[in-house]
Amino acid sequence: MELIKLLQKEMDQEALTTRKMLSRVPADKFDWQPHPKSMTLKRLAAHVAELPGWVEMVIDTDELDFENNPYTPHEVTTTEELLAYFEDSLKKGREALARADIKNFTKEWVLRSGEQIYSTDTKYEVIRMSYSQIIHHRAQLGVYLRLLNIPIPGSYGPSADDVSF
């Protein structure tokens, strides 16, 4: 199976779990955070929802410079808006992969803030990193939900709360 098809398959597989997790995020707890240094539940969930869209950014650009593109979190006010944001990000990521030229996967992609370079990796490596970020932050989201006593869906098998297995 070619690399782009493998990436598409992985994106679709991770989307199933991500969608289940995001659907459990209650809007009435959006401002909750487990620690003052932690993101709020809303900020973390919106970040998880935006990550599939990073694939489009990586395919269409050669860098992200925070100095010239200050980060503004997407604002959501309901769980439905959160899920719609995720679906839009996922659609953009899928469409970008569908039109991607694998020859560009070895081109460098830079994350920076002005002259300060945070990382330089191939586009392929950054796409894989964005998938890893989805999994990483989704796991954080699972901890938040557990602390709020909200049942956790299974990811790669059943969870302690999943009685369907």
C-alpha positions as CSV (number, residue, x, y, z in Angstrom):
1,M,0.0,0.0,0.0
2,E,1.4,3.4,-0.9
3,L,2.4,5.9,1.8
4,I,-0.4,8.4,1.2
5,K,-3.1,5.7,1.4
6,L,-1.5,4.5,4.7
7,L,-1.6,8.0,6.1
8,Q,-5.3,8.4,5.0
9,K,-6.1,5.1,6.6
10,E,-4.4,6.1,9.9
11,M,-6.2,9.5,9.9
12,D,-9.5,7.8,9.4
13,Q,-8.8,5.2,12.2
14,E,-7.7,7.9,14.7
15,A,-10.7,10.1,13.7
16,L,-13.1,7.4,15.0
17,T,-11.6,7.5,18.5
18,T,-11.2,11.3,18.5
19,R,-14.8,11.8,17.5
20,K,-16.0,9.5,20.4
21,M,-13.8,11.4,22.9
22,L,-14.8,14.9,21.7
23,S,-18.5,13.9,21.8
24,R,-18.1,13.3,25.6
25,V,-16.8,16.9,26.3
26,P,-19.6,18.7,28.2
27,A,-19.9,22.4,27.4
28,D,-20.9,23.2,31.0
29,K,-17.4,22.1,32.0
30,F,-15.5,24.0,29.3
31,D,-13.8,26.3,31.8
32,W,-12.6,23.5,34.0
33,Q,-8.9,22.8,34.3
34,P,-7.2,20.3,36.6
35,H,-4.3,22.6,37.4
36,P,-3.6,26.3,37.0
37,K,-0.8,25.5,34.5
38,S,-3.1,23.2,32.5
39,M,-5.2,24.2,29.5
40,T,-9.0,24.5,30.2
41,L,-11.1,21.6,29.0
42,K,-12.4,23.8,26.1
43,R,-8.9,24.8,25.0
44,L,-7.6,21.2,25.1
45,A,-10.6,19.8,23.3
46,A,-10.5,22.5,20.6
47,H,-6.8,21.8,20.1
48,V,-7.5,18.1,19.6
49,A,-10.2,19.1,17.1
50,E,-7.9,21.4,15.1
51,L,-4.9,19.0,14.7
52,P,-6.1,17.0,11.6
53,G,-6.0,20.4,9.9
54,W,-2.3,20.6,10.5
55,V,-1.8,18.1,7.7
56,E,-3.2,20.7,5.2
57,M,-0.9,23.4,6.6
58,V,2.1,21.1,6.3
59,I,1.3,20.1,2.7
60,D,0.5,23.6,1.6
61,T,3.3,25.6,3.3
62,D,7.0,25.2,4.1
63,E,6.9,26.7,7.6
64,L,4.8,28.2,10.4
65,D,6.2,31.4,11.8
66,F,4.4,32.4,14.9
67,E,5.9,35.9,14.7
68,N,4.0,36.5,11.4
69,N,1.1,34.2,12.2
70,P,0.1,34.6,15.8
71,Y,-1.9,31.7,17.1
72,T,-5.5,32.4,17.8
73,P,-7.5,29.4,19.3
74,H,-10.7,28.6,17.5
75,E,-13.7,29.6,19.7
76,V,-16.4,27.0,20.4
77,T,-19.3,27.4,22.8
78,T,-21.0,24.0,22.5
79,T,-20.1,20.3,22.1
80,E,-21.8,20.4,18.7
81,E,-19.6,23.3,17.6
82,L,-16.5,21.4,18.8
83,L,-17.5,18.3,16.8
84,A,-18.2,20.5,13.7
85,Y,-14.8,22.1,14.1
86,F,-13.2,18.7,14.3
87,E,-15.1,17.5,11.2
88,D,-14.0,20.6,9.2
89,S,-10.4,20.1,10.3
90,L,-10.6,16.4,9.4
91,K,-12.0,17.2,6.0
92,K,-9.2,19.7,5.3
93,G,-6.6,17.1,6.3
94,R,-8.2,14.4,4.2
95,E,-8.5,16.6,1.2
96,A,-4.8,17.7,1.5
97,L,-3.6,14.1,1.7
98,A,-5.7,13.3,-1.4
99,R,-4.0,15.9,-3.5
100,A,-0.5,15.6,-1.9
101,D,2.5,14.9,-4.0
102,I,4.6,12.3,-2.2
103,K,7.7,13.8,-3.8
104,N,7.3,16.8,-1.5
105,F,7.3,14.7,1.7
106,T,11.1,14.9,1.9
107,K,11.1,18.8,1.7
108,E,11.9,20.6,4.9
109,W,9.2,22.2,7.0
110,V,10.2,24.7,9.7
111,L,8.4,25.7,12.9
112,R,9.7,29.1,14.1
113,S,9.0,32.4,15.8
114,G,10.9,34.9,13.7
115,E,14.6,34.0,13.9
116,Q,14.1,31.4,16.7
117,I,13.7,28.0,15.0
118,Y,11.9,25.4,17.1
119,S,12.2,22.5,14.6
120,T,13.1,21.6,11.1
121,D,11.8,18.3,9.8
122,T,10.6,16.8,6.6
123,K,7.0,17.3,5.7
124,Y,6.4,13.6,6.2
125,E,7.8,13.8,9.7
126,V,5.6,16.8,10.6
127,I,2.5,15.0,9.3
128,R,3.4,12.0,11.5
129,M,4.1,14.4,14.4
130,S,0.6,15.9,14.0
131,Y,-0.9,12.4,14.2
132,S,1.1,11.8,17.4
133,Q,-0.1,15.1,18.8
134,I,-3.7,14.1,18.2
135,I,-3.1,10.9,20.2
136,H,-1.1,12.7,22.9
137,H,-3.6,15.4,23.5
138,R,-6.5,13.0,23.2
139,A,-5.0,11.0,26.1
140,Q,-4.7,14.2,28.1
141,L,-8.4,14.8,27.3
142,G,-9.2,11.3,28.6
143,V,-7.5,12.2,32.0
144,Y,-9.6,15.4,32.2
145,L,-12.8,13.5,31.5
146,R,-11.8,10.8,34.0
147,L,-11.2,13.5,36.7
148,L,-14.7,14.9,35.9
149,N,-16.2,11.4,36.3
150,I,-17.2,11.2,32.6
151,P,-17.0,7.7,31.1
152,I,-14.1,7.3,28.7
153,P,-14.6,5.6,25.3
154,G,-12.2,2.8,24.3
155,S,-9.3,3.8,22.0
156,Y,-7.4,0.7,20.8
157,G,-9.6,-1.7,22.7
158,P,-12.2,-1.3,25.5
159,S,-11.8,1.2,28.4
160,A,-12.8,0.5,32.0
161,D,-16.1,2.3,31.2
162,D,-16.8,0.6,27.9
163,V,-19.3,-2.2,28.5
164,S,-19.8,-3.0,24.7
165,F,-16.9,-5.4,24.7
